[in-house]
C-alpha cells in the first residue's frame, strides 16, 4: 500500500497538472476500492454522504471521530488520495488544530473547512445558515496550516456565505493566509471562472455543477471536481430494483445476471480481503 505521504504528494501533483481531478464521494472502504478499480485518482470522503449513509441530515451531526473512522478505514484499503470533509473543523480554531492533527494522522490527503457556525446547516438544500466573520475564518485557516506536520497535507478553504463579492474576498483572504486550495461555490461555468481566476494560480475545487461535464468544468478553471451522492443514489436505485424483483419472483438469481458488470462485481465483492487472508495464513499458519 502507498503511504499517506505518497498519496498526498500524488494529489498535489495531480492538482497542478492540466487534467481535472475527479473525486466521487465514498462512504465506506469497498466504495473507495471500487473508485480505484475504475481508475479514479481521488476519493472524496464527503460529510453529506457520511451523514446520509448514517441516517442523518447533513447538519454537522456526526462527530469528528465518526468521520475519522471512515478516513482510517478507507486509507487502509486504497492507494488513492482522500479529500476529506471536516465541516466547520468541529468548532473554533482550537478544535481546528486538533482536527487537522487527527485527520493527518488518520491518512487524509486534504481537508476542507467551511465558514458556517458550528453546528453547520445544510445550506445547499435551502436551509438558512449562519456564518462566522472573515477574521474568524482566516484564523481557522491559519490554525489549520500551522498545525499540519506534512506540508503536502492540503488545506482547502470553503466559504458558503451568500454574498458573491464577500465570498470571493473571504476566499482570497484564506488563500493569502496559507490555504492551498480555494473552494468553488459555483453552479455554472461563468461563476466557476469568476472564482478560479481570482485564486492567484492556486488550485480550485468544488462540487461538479449539474449542468457541466468534467471537461467543461475544467475548461472553466476547476482543478478538481468532487461529486458526493451519485454513487449512493445509483446503489439505492439498484437495490430497490432487485428487492422488487425478489418480491415479485421470489428469486434474484437470473436478474443479477442481467446487470452490467455483474460477474466482475461478484468477483470483486467476494475477493474483499481474500488476498490478505491468504498471505497471513501462509506466512503465519505454522508452515515454516
PAMARRO-202058 format. One record per residue (C-alpha): x, y, z; residue number from 1. Coordinates in nm, 2 decimals, padded with zeros to 4 digits. Each point is the difference from the previous one (the first is absolute). Layout:
% residues N
<drennu <X; Y; Z>; NUM>
...
This chain:
% residues 288
<drennu <00.00; 00.00; 00.00>; 1>
<drennu <00.11; 00.36; -00.07>; 2>
<drennu <00.09; 00.20; 00.31>; 3>
<drennu <-00.21; 00.30; 00.10>; 4>
<drennu <00.29; 00.23; -00.10>; 5>
<drennu <00.02; -00.16; -00.34>; 6>
<drennu <-00.38; 00.05; -00.06>; 7>
<drennu <00.03; 00.36; 00.11>; 8>
<drennu <00.28; 00.07; -00.25>; 9>
<drennu <-00.21; -00.18; -00.26>; 10>
<drennu <-00.29; 00.23; 00.06>; 11>
<drennu <00.21; 00.31; 00.00>; 12>
<drennu <00.15; -00.10; -00.33>; 13>
<drennu <-00.34; -00.08; -00.15>; 14>
<drennu <-00.14; 00.33; 00.10>; 15>
<drennu <00.28; 00.18; -00.17>; 16>
<drennu <-00.04; -00.20; -00.32>; 17>
<drennu <-00.22; 00.11; -00.30>; 18>
<drennu <-00.26; -00.28; 00.03>; 19>
<drennu <-00.27; 00.05; 00.26>; 20>
<drennu <-00.01; -00.23; 00.31>; 21>
<drennu <-00.33; -00.18; 00.03>; 22>
<drennu <-00.08; -00.11; 00.35>; 23>
<drennu <-00.34; -00.17; 00.05>; 24>
<drennu <-00.13; -00.02; 00.35>; 25>
<drennu <00.04; -00.33; 00.20>; 26>
<drennu <-00.13; -00.10; 00.33>; 27>
<drennu <00.17; -00.33; 00.07>; 28>
<drennu <00.32; -00.19; -00.09>; 29>
<drennu <-00.15; -00.22; -00.28>; 30>
<drennu <-00.12; 00.31; -00.19>; 31>
<drennu <00.35; 00.15; 00.03>; 32>
<drennu <00.14; -00.32; -00.14>; 33>
<drennu <-00.25; 00.01; -00.28>; 34>
<drennu <00.11; 00.35; -00.10>; 35>
<drennu <00.36; -00.12; -00.01>; 36>
<drennu <-00.10; -00.30; -00.21>; 37>
<drennu <-00.19; 00.24; -00.24>; 38>
<drennu <00.31; 00.21; -00.05>; 39>
<drennu <-00.09; 00.31; 00.20>; 40>
<drennu <00.28; 00.20; 00.15>; 41>
<drennu <-00.16; 00.11; 00.33>; 42>
<drennu <-00.28; -00.07; 00.25>; 43>
<drennu <-00.22; 00.27; 00.16>; 44>
<drennu <-00.07; -00.10; 00.36>; 45>
<drennu <-00.32; 00.20; -00.01>; 46>
<drennu <-00.18; 00.12; 00.31>; 47>
<drennu <-00.33; 00.00; -00.17>; 48>
<drennu <00.05; -00.36; -00.11>; 49>
<drennu <00.11; -00.10; 00.35>; 50>
<drennu <-00.30; 00.16; 00.16>; 51>
<drennu <-00.26; -00.14; -00.24>; 52>
<drennu <00.15; -00.35; 00.01>; 53>
<drennu <-00.04; 00.03; 00.38>; 54>
<drennu <-00.36; 00.11; -00.03>; 55>
<drennu <00.06; 00.37; 00.09>; 56>
<drennu <-00.05; 00.33; -00.18>; 57>
<drennu <00.33; 00.17; -00.10>; 58>
<drennu <-00.01; 00.24; 00.30>; 59>
<drennu <00.32; -00.06; 00.19>; 60>
<drennu <-00.15; -00.29; 00.20>; 61>
<drennu <00.29; -00.24; -00.04>; 62>
<drennu <00.30; 00.04; 00.23>; 63>
<drennu <00.36; 00.04; -00.10>; 64>
<drennu <00.07; -00.36; 00.11>; 65>
<drennu <-00.28; -00.13; -00.22>; 66>
<drennu <00.16; 00.16; -00.30>; 67>
<drennu <00.34; -00.12; 00.11>; 68>
<drennu <-00.12; -00.36; 00.01>; 69>
<drennu <-00.10; 00.03; -00.37>; 70>
<drennu <00.33; 00.16; -00.10>; 71>
<drennu <00.21; -00.26; 00.18>; 72>
<drennu <-00.20; -00.29; -00.15>; 73>
<drennu <00.03; 00.14; -00.36>; 74>
<drennu <00.36; 00.09; 00.04>; 75>
<drennu <00.08; -00.35; 00.10>; 76>
<drennu <-00.13; -00.16; -00.32>; 77>
<drennu <00.06; 00.25; -00.27>; 78>
<drennu <00.30; 00.14; -00.18>; 79>
<drennu <-00.17; 00.32; -00.12>; 80>
<drennu <-00.02; 00.33; 00.20>; 81>
<drennu <-00.28; 00.09; 00.23>; 82>
<drennu <-00.14; 00.35; -00.02>; 83>
<drennu <-00.18; 00.02; 00.34>; 84>
<drennu <-00.29; 00.21; 00.12>; 85>
<drennu <00.04; 00.16; 00.34>; 86>
<drennu <-00.31; 00.23; -00.01>; 87>
<drennu <00.09; 00.30; 00.22>; 88>
<drennu <00.30; -00.17; 00.16>; 89>
<drennu <-00.23; -00.12; 00.27>; 90>
<drennu <00.01; 00.33; 00.19>; 91>
<drennu <00.23; 00.30; 00.03>; 92>
<drennu <00.37; 00.04; -00.07>; 93>
<drennu <00.10; -00.22; 00.29>; 94>
<drennu <-00.22; -00.28; -00.14>; 95>
<drennu <00.15; 00.05; -00.34>; 96>
<drennu <00.35; -00.06; 00.13>; 97>
<drennu <-00.10; -00.34; 00.14>; 98>
<drennu <-00.21; -00.08; -00.30>; 99>
<drennu <00.30; 00.06; -00.24>; 100>
<drennu <00.23; -00.21; 00.22>; 101>
<drennu <-00.25; -00.29; 00.02>; 102>
<drennu <-00.09; 00.01; -00.38>; 103>
<drennu <00.37; 00.00; -00.09>; 104>
<drennu <00.07; -00.29; 00.24>; 105>
<drennu <-00.30; -00.19; -00.15>; 106>
<drennu <00.14; 00.02; -00.35>; 107>
<drennu <-00.20; 00.27; -00.17>; 108>
<drennu <00.18; 00.18; -00.29>; 109>
<drennu <-00.21; 00.32; 00.02>; 110>
<drennu <-00.25; 00.16; 00.24>; 111>
<drennu <-00.27; 00.26; -00.08>; 112>
<drennu <-00.12; 00.24; 00.27>; 113>
<drennu <-00.30; 00.23; -00.05>; 114>
<drennu <-00.12; 00.33; 00.14>; 115>
<drennu <-00.33; -00.09; 00.16>; 116>
<drennu <-00.07; 00.02; 00.37>; 117>
<drennu <00.02; -00.33; 00.19>; 118>
<drennu <-00.21; -00.20; -00.04>; 119>
<drennu <-00.04; 00.06; -00.38>; 120>
<drennu <-00.33; -00.01; -00.19>; 121>
<drennu <-00.07; -00.16; -00.34>; 122>
<drennu <00.00; 00.33; -00.19>; 123>
<drennu <00.04; -00.19; -00.33>; 124>
<drennu <-00.35; -00.13; 00.07>; 125>
<drennu <-00.15; 00.34; 00.07>; 126>
<drennu <00.05; 00.02; 00.37>; 127>
<drennu <00.09; 00.34; 00.15>; 128>
<drennu <00.36; 00.00; 00.12>; 129>
<drennu <00.19; 00.23; 00.23>; 130>
<drennu <00.36; 00.09; -00.06>; 131>
<drennu <00.31; 00.10; 00.19>; 132>
<drennu <00.18; 00.32; -00.08>; 133>
<drennu <00.28; 00.02; -00.25>; 134>
<drennu <00.27; 00.05; 00.27>; 135>
<drennu <-00.13; -00.31; 00.18>; 136>
<drennu <00.01; -00.21; -00.32>; 137>
<drennu <00.35; 00.12; -00.09>; 138>
<drennu <00.11; -00.09; 00.36>; 139>
<drennu <-00.14; -00.35; -00.05>; 140>
<drennu <00.19; -00.04; -00.33>; 141>
<drennu <00.32; 00.13; 00.17>; 142>
<drennu <-00.05; -00.24; 00.28>; 143>
<drennu <-00.04; -00.29; -00.25>; 144>
<drennu <00.30; 00.09; -00.20>; 145>
<drennu <00.23; 00.05; 00.30>; 146>
<drennu <-00.12; -00.33; 00.17>; 147>
<drennu <00.09; -00.24; -00.28>; 148>
<drennu <00.33; -00.18; 00.01>; 149>
<drennu <00.00; -00.11; -00.36>; 150>
<drennu <00.01; 00.30; -00.24>; 151>
<drennu <-00.16; -00.22; -00.27>; 152>
<drennu <-00.31; -00.04; 00.22>; 153>
<drennu <-00.22; 00.25; -00.18>; 154>
<drennu <-00.24; 00.25; 00.16>; 155>
<drennu <-00.31; 00.10; -00.20>; 156>
<drennu <-00.19; 00.32; 00.09>; 157>
<drennu <-00.37; -00.03; -00.05>; 158>
<drennu <-00.22; 00.32; 00.03>; 159>
<drennu <-00.37; -00.03; -00.04>; 160>
<drennu <-00.10; 00.35; 00.11>; 161>
<drennu <-00.27; 00.10; -00.25>; 162>
<drennu <00.13; 00.34; -00.13>; 163>
<drennu <00.22; -00.07; -00.30>; 164>
<drennu <00.24; 00.29; 00.04>; 165>
<drennu <00.04; -00.07; 00.37>; 166>
<drennu <00.05; -00.37; -00.07>; 167>
<drennu <00.28; 00.07; -00.24>; 168>
<drennu <00.17; 00.25; 00.23>; 169>
<drennu <-00.02; -00.26; 00.28>; 170>
<drennu <00.14; -00.27; -00.22>; 171>
<drennu <00.29; 00.22; -00.11>; 172>
<drennu <00.08; 00.09; 00.36>; 173>
<drennu <00.00; -00.37; 00.09>; 174>
<drennu <00.24; -00.08; -00.29>; 175>
<drennu <00.23; 00.29; 00.10>; 176>
<drennu <00.00; -00.15; 00.35>; 177>
<drennu <00.14; -00.33; -00.13>; 178>
<drennu <-00.29; -00.21; -00.13>; 179>
<drennu <00.12; -00.22; -00.29>; 180>
<drennu <-00.33; -00.02; -00.18>; 181>
<drennu <-00.31; 00.22; -00.04>; 182>
<drennu <-00.35; -00.15; -00.01>; 183>
<drennu <-00.21; 00.08; -00.30>; 184>
<drennu <-00.35; 00.08; 00.11>; 185>
<drennu <-00.13; 00.02; -00.35>; 186>
<drennu <-00.30; -00.14; -00.19>; 187>
<drennu <00.12; 00.09; -00.36>; 188>
<drennu <00.30; 00.06; -00.21>; 189>
<drennu <-00.01; 00.38; 00.04>; 190>
<drennu <00.01; -00.01; 00.38>; 191>
<drennu <00.27; -00.27; -00.01>; 192>
<drennu <00.22; 00.24; -00.21>; 193>
<drennu <-00.09; 00.29; 00.23>; 194>
<drennu <00.15; -00.18; 00.30>; 195>
<drennu <00.28; -00.21; -00.16>; 196>
<drennu <00.15; 00.30; -00.18>; 197>
<drennu <00.02; 00.19; 00.33>; 198>
<drennu <00.19; -00.28; 00.19>; 199>
<drennu <00.34; 00.13; -00.12>; 200>
<drennu <00.11; -00.33; -00.15>; 201>
<drennu <-00.09; -00.22; 00.29>; 202>
<drennu <-00.21; -00.31; -00.08>; 203>
<drennu <-00.38; 00.02; 00.02>; 204>
<drennu <-00.24; -00.27; 00.11>; 205>
<drennu <-00.38; -00.03; 00.02>; 206>
<drennu <-00.31; -00.21; -00.05>; 207>
<drennu <-00.04; -00.07; -00.37>; 208>
<drennu <-00.30; 00.21; -00.11>; 209>
<drennu <-00.29; -00.20; -00.14>; 210>
<drennu <00.00; 00.18; -00.33>; 211>
<drennu <00.37; -00.06; -00.07>; 212>
<drennu <00.22; -00.29; -00.11>; 213>
<drennu <00.34; -00.06; 00.15>; 214>
<drennu <00.16; 00.14; -00.31>; 215>
<drennu <-00.22; 00.32; 00.01>; 216>
<drennu <00.08; 00.04; 00.37>; 217>
<drennu <00.37; -00.03; -00.08>; 218>
<drennu <-00.03; 00.25; -00.28>; 219>
<drennu <-00.16; 00.25; 00.24>; 220>
<drennu <00.30; -00.02; 00.23>; 221>
<drennu <-00.07; -00.28; 00.25>; 222>
<drennu <00.29; -00.22; 00.11>; 223>
<drennu <-00.21; -00.26; 00.18>; 224>
<drennu <-00.36; -00.11; 00.00>; 225>
<drennu <-00.16; -00.17; 00.30>; 226>
<drennu <-00.32; -00.19; -00.06>; 227>
<drennu <-00.18; -00.10; 00.31>; 228>
<drennu <-00.31; -00.21; 00.00>; 229>
<drennu <-00.03; -00.14; -00.35>; 230>
<drennu <00.15; -00.34; 00.08>; 231>
<drennu <-00.22; -00.04; 00.30>; 232>
<drennu <-00.31; 00.09; -00.21>; 233>
<drennu <00.10; -00.24; -00.27>; 234>
<drennu <00.05; -00.28; 00.26>; 235>
<drennu <-00.33; 00.07; 00.17>; 236>
<drennu <-00.18; 00.00; -00.33>; 237>
<drennu <00.15; -00.34; -00.10>; 238>
<drennu <-00.07; -00.14; 00.34>; 239>
<drennu <-00.37; 00.11; -00.01>; 240>
<drennu <-00.03; -00.16; -00.35>; 241>
<drennu <00.14; -00.34; 00.12>; 242>
<drennu <-00.22; 00.01; 00.31>; 243>
<drennu <-00.30; 00.05; -00.22>; 244>
<drennu <00.12; -00.29; -00.22>; 245>
<drennu <00.03; -00.22; 00.31>; 246>
<drennu <-00.36; 00.09; 00.12>; 247>
<drennu <-00.14; -00.07; -00.35>; 248>
<drennu <00.18; -00.32; -00.09>; 249>
<drennu <00.14; -00.14; 00.33>; 250>
<drennu <00.36; -00.01; -00.15>; 251>
<drennu <00.26; 00.24; -00.13>; 252>
<drennu <00.24; -00.25; -00.16>; 253>
<drennu <-00.10; 00.06; -00.36>; 254>
<drennu <-00.05; 00.38; 00.06>; 255>
<drennu <00.36; 00.04; 00.13>; 256>
<drennu <00.13; -00.16; -00.32>; 257>
<drennu <-00.15; 00.28; -00.21>; 258>
<drennu <00.18; 00.28; 00.19>; 259>
<drennu <00.30; 00.17; -00.17>; 260>
<drennu <00.33; -00.12; 00.15>; 261>
<drennu <-00.19; -00.26; 00.21>; 262>
<drennu <00.27; -00.27; -00.02>; 263>
<drennu <00.29; 00.25; 00.05>; 264>
<drennu <-00.18; 00.15; 00.31>; 265>
<drennu <-00.08; -00.34; 00.14>; 266>
<drennu <00.37; -00.09; -00.01>; 267>
<drennu <00.10; 00.35; 00.13>; 268>
<drennu <-00.24; -00.04; 00.29>; 269>
<drennu <00.10; -00.35; 00.09>; 270>
<drennu <00.37; 00.07; -00.02>; 271>
<drennu <-00.01; 00.28; 00.26>; 272>
<drennu <00.28; -00.08; 00.25>; 273>
<drennu <00.06; -00.35; -00.15>; 274>
<drennu <00.35; 00.07; -00.12>; 275>
<drennu <00.10; 00.14; 00.34>; 276>
<drennu <-00.16; -00.29; 00.18>; 277>
<drennu <00.19; -00.25; -00.22>; 278>
<drennu <00.33; 00.19; 00.06>; 279>
<drennu <-00.04; -00.01; 00.38>; 280>
<drennu <-00.10; -00.36; 00.01>; 281>
<drennu <00.30; -00.10; -00.23>; 282>
<drennu <00.25; 00.21; 00.20>; 283>
<drennu <-00.13; -00.07; 00.35>; 284>
<drennu <-00.19; -00.32; -00.03>; 285>
<drennu <00.26; -00.24; 00.14>; 286>
<drennu <00.15; -00.10; -00.34>; 287>
<drennu <00.35; 00.14; 00.08>; 288>
